Amino acid sequence: MSFKDEFDEDLEENIEEEQIYTKTPAAKEPEIGKKITLYFTSTIGPGEKRQKLNINDNNMIGDIKKTVGNIFGLNPADFHVSSGGVTMDEKAPLAEYNVSSGDDILLIPASTAG
């Protein structure tokens, strides 16, 4: 018996009808808004800290505060974000504040925000 004869069998007969499931993720829906680069500067605590972030301008300010709070190790309830002297509302999208790529956003303590 040769090697070829030993493994020469019809595999087609042993295959059962099974449904094959894929692990391919569903296609992402395109994001609304545009990506911009902003510089977040924390005035809270000793020394000034600055972080660059790429953000979709359709994101809500409250969500941005959570992300920035994680980066700086701050509780989002303890600070406000401000651009051009205007304190941003947590329930508004970033696009409402007409910020441009490269702008600075300040993190200011909640007790001093106006």
C-alpha positions in Angstrom: 0.0 0.0 0.0 1.5 3.3 -1.0 1.2 6.6 0.8 -1.3 7.9 -1.8 -3.6 4.9 -1.4 -3.6 5.2 2.4 -5.1 8.7 2.4 -7.1 8.4 -0.8 -10.7 8.7 0.5 -13.7 10.7 -0.6 -14.0 13.5 1.9 -17.0 14.9 0.2 -19.2 12.2 1.7 -18.3 13.1 5.3 -19.2 16.8 5.1 -22.5 17.6 6.7 -24.5 20.6 5.9 -23.6 23.2 8.5 -24.1 26.9 8.6 -20.9 28.8 8.8 -20.7 31.8 11.0 -18.2 34.5 10.4 -16.5 36.8 12.9 -16.3 39.7 10.6 -17.5 42.8 12.4 -20.4 44.7 10.9 -19.5 47.7 8.8 -19.2 51.0 10.7 -21.6 53.7 9.8 -19.7 56.8 8.6 -19.2 59.4 11.3 -21.0 62.7 11.0 -18.9 65.7 11.5 -15.2 66.3 10.9 -12.0 65.4 12.7 -10.1 68.3 14.2 -7.0 68.5 16.4 -7.3 70.4 19.7 -4.9 71.2 22.5 -6.3 70.7 26.0 -4.5 72.6 28.7 -5.2 71.9 32.4 -4.9 74.8 34.7 -5.9 72.5 37.7 -3.2 71.6 40.1 0.5 72.5 40.2 2.0 73.3 36.8 0.3 73.5 33.5 -0.3 70.3 31.5 -1.1 70.1 27.8 -2.4 67.3 25.7 -3.1 67.1 21.9 -6.3 65.2 20.8 -7.9 64.4 17.5 -11.7 64.8 18.0 -14.8 64.6 15.9 -16.6 67.9 16.2 -19.9 66.1 16.4 -18.9 64.7 19.9 -20.8 66.0 22.9 -18.9 68.2 25.3 -19.8 65.9 28.2 -18.2 62.9 26.4 -15.1 65.0 25.7 -14.8 65.9 29.3 -14.9 62.3 30.4 -12.1 61.4 28.0 -10.0 64.5 29.0 -10.7 63.8 32.6 -9.2 60.3 32.2 -6.1 61.6 30.5 -5.4 64.2 33.2 -6.6 62.1 36.1 -9.5 64.4 37.0 -13.2 63.9 37.8 -15.3 65.5 35.0 -17.5 67.1 37.6 -14.5 69.0 39.0 -13.8 71.0 35.9 -15.3 72.9 32.9 -13.9 73.2 29.4 -13.6 76.7 27.9 -12.7 78.1 24.6 -12.3 81.8 23.8 -13.6 82.7 27.3 -16.8 80.8 26.8 -17.6 77.9 29.2 -18.9 75.0 27.1 -22.2 73.3 27.9 -21.9 69.5 28.5 -25.1 68.8 26.5 -23.9 70.6 23.4 -21.8 69.2 20.5 -18.3 70.6 20.0 -19.3 72.0 16.6 -21.6 74.6 18.3 -18.5 76.4 19.6 -16.9 77.1 16.2 -13.5 75.7 17.3 -10.9 75.2 14.6 -8.1 72.6 14.3 -5.2 73.8 16.4 -7.3 75.7 18.9 -6.6 75.6 22.7 -9.2 74.4 25.1 -8.8 75.2 28.8 -9.7 72.9 31.7 -10.7 75.2 34.5 -11.8 74.3 38.1 -15.6 74.1 38.5 -15.5 76.5 41.4 -14.0 79.4 39.2 -16.0 78.8 36.0 -18.5 81.4 35.0 
